[in-house]
């Protein structure tokens, strides 16, 4: 990862209120939305889409200050961004290099298994990676979760809110999802405030075997103008 300013290259979705521009390569999640649940390249070609290997496999989202890139994208250096000895630390995460390696490997694998996942949040002005934000649905989760994790270098700048809104625009306007939740510990006032700013509504306390923290409340995100309802998101690839 170089310290240069990121522009929005071809194959990039630009988050801009109230929607976003769908000018990236057709992906499996969009084909699923169009009714091609088990689509792939042959079905895409039959529908008139050019699915050359040179096209970008992963969406990139762009907001005013940030670019969101899949850690599974071959053009993104996850090793340098997250695992190098001099990489910035995540906030409130133990200094455990082995656990971090497994976490990053899982995040990359999630993209391969589901076709979506946590995005690396990159500061456009510097090229620095400042966190992870995106939809997350590991085995054992009750339903997909919109999750956010900032590094120390990204704290206090409003990056989490900006990235969350960008991901919600993508999920609701491009990927066709109906809803997504965030699981927030009751004592995490900062994340509760972020969920409220993003328009999420509180629901029940939840408990499931692999939950990352005790006392989790479900906060539900819904598209603007649509009432919150506890149903699973469509468009899932799993």
Secondary structure by P-SEA (a helix, b strand, c coil): cccccccccccccccccccccccccccaaaaaaaccccccaaaaaaaccccccccccbbbbbcccbbbbbccccccccccccccccccccccccccaaaaaaaaaaaaaaaaaccccccccccccccccccccccccccccccccbbbbbcccccccaaaaaaaaaaaaaacccccccbbbbbbcccaaaaaaaaaaacccccbbbbcccccccbbbbbbbbcccccccccccccccc
